[in-house]
Amino acid sequence: MRNHQSKSKYVLWLVCLIALTGFPMIASADVPYRTFTEDSYERTIMTQSAYSPVGVLAQEIPVVNEKGEVEYTSLQRPQDLFIADNDDIYIADTDNNRIVHLNEDGEFVRIITLPESPLNQPQGVFVADNGDIYIADTGNKRVVHLDKNAKLLNEIGRPESPLINESFVYEPTNMVIDKRGFIYVVSKGSYHGIIQFTPEGKFDQFFGTNKTEVTLMDIIRRQFYSKEQLSRQVRLLPVTIRNIDIDDQGFIYTVSGSKTEQVKKLNIRGENIWKEMSFNERLFSLASVESDELIEKQLTDVSLDQNGNVTIIDKSRNIVSQYDANGTMLFYWSGRSALGNSLVGLTAAPVAVETNSNKRLYILDEALSLIQVYEPTEFGATVHEAYKLMEEGKYAEGEQYWNKVLKLNAHFSPAYKGIAQAAFSRGEYERARALFKLAGDGEGYSDSFWQIRLQWFQKNFSTLANFAIIAGLLLWVLIKLKRKFNFRMMPKSNKLNSQTWFQQLKHVFYILKHPIDGFGDLRYLNKGGYISAFVILILTVVMLLVKSFYTSFTYNPVPVYAKGSTYMLTVFLAVWLSWVVCNYLVGSIKQGEARFKDVFVGSCYSLFPVVLLGIPLALISNIFTQSEASIYSSIEVGMLLWSGLLFFWNIQALQNYGVGETVLNITLTVITMTIMWVLVFILIGLTSEFGNFVYTIYQEVSM
C-alpha cells in the first residue's frame, strides 16, 4: 500500500513537472491599484495596468555638516519636480530652502542653496536646454537664474509696468522657458495670468489669463442690485493658475482650479486650443469611496512626454490620468497611500509629475516626501507606440500594435479605431465602417459610408437613371388614365371610415393646415376623442423607439438604448402626463375654458408632426453622411418647432386666450411642473426614509 502511494506521489510530481516545462508561465507582479479607461459609450471599464511602480527616490538626501560628517535628511514639503534633457532630476525642496539634484538613477549629485543669496521657500524649478537653472524663489518674491554650475546670473523681481498697480501680488511658484528664452512665470494668487518676461528679465505682457466665471446668481445680482449693493459684493476675478508646463513645439499647458478649462493648451498668442475639452470628468476615485463623500477634483500638475501624451495628477482624489495628444482618454488609476503604512506606487498628496526620455513617470508626493517612479508595462508601451504611429499617419505600421493591444484587452475601443483607419487607408471601406462603429467613431463611420455610397452610385447609376425614367413615364400614363376614366387609385374602405375614432384621427391633418380652427373644433364640434389621442401617443412612443434603434450611427453614435430605452420612455411619458395635468390646473385657475379631455386630446394631437417626420427622418438618416448633417438638423429642428407651435395654438384655441395669456399659461405650467416634481422627489425620499425607519424598528423588536 505504501509503495503504491509512493508511486502515485512520484507520478503526480512528474505530471506537474511536465506541465510546468511544457506550458511556461509568465510571472507578473501585482500593482497596488487598479487601472481604468473609457469605452466608446463613455463607460468606465477596468483594464491592465499601463504603468507599474518600480521604486521610490529621494527618501534620504546626504548632507555634509560643519564637521565634515555625512548626515541623511528627508525632503520637507517638496512642491516641484523637473527632469532635464539628460534625465537628471531636480526637486524644489521647499521647507528645506534648497534644490536637490539627482541623476537618472536617483543617486545624489548636489544640493543647490545659493549661499551668496539664500533661497527662501522655493516652490518651482526649471532647467533650460543649455543647462541654466531657473528657480521660483517664492519666499524672496523673485525668480533666480543660475548657470549650470549654480552660479547666480540674474534675479527677476517684481515686474514693472504702468499696467501693474501696487496691489499686484508677486510670489513666483513656477515657471517655464521657451526656446527663444522668454520666461513664463506663475505667481501665487495672481488672477492676471502668466507673467511673461523677456530673456533679459524685463516684463513683456500677461499671458493666458483665465476667464471670469459668472454664475446665474451673479447675473441676477447685476440686474437687480444697486451700485452700492454691488460694491459690497466680493469682486468677481478670474481663477488663478496653479501650475505650468511647455512642450517641444512651444505650446504652454496650464492647470487651474476653475470649473471650465481646467487644463489649457496655449499657442503663441495665448489662445486655448483645448477650449472645448474637459479632463478628469466621470473618473472613479478610491478616495471618494473611502470617505463616502463627493471630493472635488484638485488638479495640481500636468506633464508631456515625447509623444505628446498628457499626464495629469489630481491631488485631492489621488488620480493619475493620461490622455493622448488630442485629449483622448488613454487610462487612469487611483490609489491612496496611508501615512505610516505606504506602498510603492500609492500616493498621498501628489503635487508634481514629470516624464523622462525612457517614458518613466515620476510623481512627487508632498505628504510622503518622496518620488514614486513608474515605468510603462507591455500593455502601456504598446498603446503609446500605436498612438504615436497613428498621430504620424502611419496607420499600416500601427495596425500590428493595435492588434497586439486587442490581444491583451479586447475591450480597449481606441484599438478598433486604429485598425479601422488602417483598413480605410487600404480602401477596405466595409471593414472600416464596422470597426469605426465598434470604436464609437461617428465621423470615421460617416467617411467610410460616404465612400461605400459613392462606389454604389458609380456602379448602379445607369440602372437608377433607367428606373427613374420608367417610373416617370408610368406615373404620367397613370395620371392621364385617371383623368380620362376617373377611377380611384385606392379602394375606399367604408368600414374603417364609419368608425368615429378614425374620423377623429383624420382631423389631425386638418389641424396641420388650420391649427386655430382645428383645435377649436376639438372643443366645440367633438372632432377629437380619447381613442384617437391614444393612437397618436402610441405612435409617438413608436417614433422614439425607431429613432433610438434605427437612426444611423453617424447621427447617433451613443444610442439611447445603450443607456436604457425603458428609462427614456418613462421620462417622456412622465413629463408629458405632468404637462397635461399642470396645464389643465393652470387653465382652470386662470379662467380657461378647456376641459381635461380637451387638454389631453389637444396635447396628443400637437405631437403629430414628431410622428409624421420623426420615423422617416430616422430611416433616411441611414443613407446620409455628415456632409448632409445640415439637412438632417434642419428637418429635426423644424419638426420640433412645428410641434411646439401646435402646443401654443392648442392652448390659445382651447382655453380661448390671447397671445399674452397663452405665454403666461405656458410659463405657469412649466413652473407648476417643476414644483410638482420637486414635491414628488421629496415624497419619494421621505417614503424611503420612513421605510428604513420601520425596518430598523422591526429588527430591534425581532432581536
Secondary structure, DSSP 4 states (H G I P E B T S, - for coil): -HHHHHHHHHHHHHHHHHHHHHS-----PPPSSEEEEE-TTS-EEEE--SEEEEEEE-S-EEEE-TTS-EEEE---S--EEEE-TT--EEEEEGGGTEEEEE-TTS-EEEEE--TTS---SEEEEEE-TTS-EEEEEGGGTEEEEE-TT--EEEEE-S---TT--TT----EEEEEE-TT--EEEEETT--S-EEEE-TTS-EEEEESPPPPP--HHHHHHHHHS-HHHHHHSPPP-PPPEEEEEE-TTS-EEEEE--SS-SEEEE-TT--BTTTT---STT---HHHHHHTS-PPP-EEEEEE-TT--EEEEETTTTEEEEE-TTS-EEEEEE-BPBTTB--TT-BSSEEEEEE-TT--EEEEETTTTEEEEEEE-HHHHHHHHHHHHHHTT-HHHHHHHHHHHHHH-TT-HHHHHHHHHHHHHTT-HHHHHHHHHHHT-HHHHHHHHHHHHHHHHHHHHHHHHHHHHHHHHHHHHHHHHHHHH---SS---HHHHT-HHHHHHHHHHHHHHSHHHHHHHHHHS----HHHHHHHHHHHHHHHHHHHHHS-TTT-SS-GGGT-HHHHHHHHHHHHHHHHHHHHHHHHHTT----HHHHHHHHHHTTHHHHHHHHHHHHHGGG--GGGHHHHHHHHHHHHHHHHHHHHHHHHHHHT--HHHHHHHHHHHHHHHHHHHHHHHHHHHHHHHHHHHHHHHHHHHH-
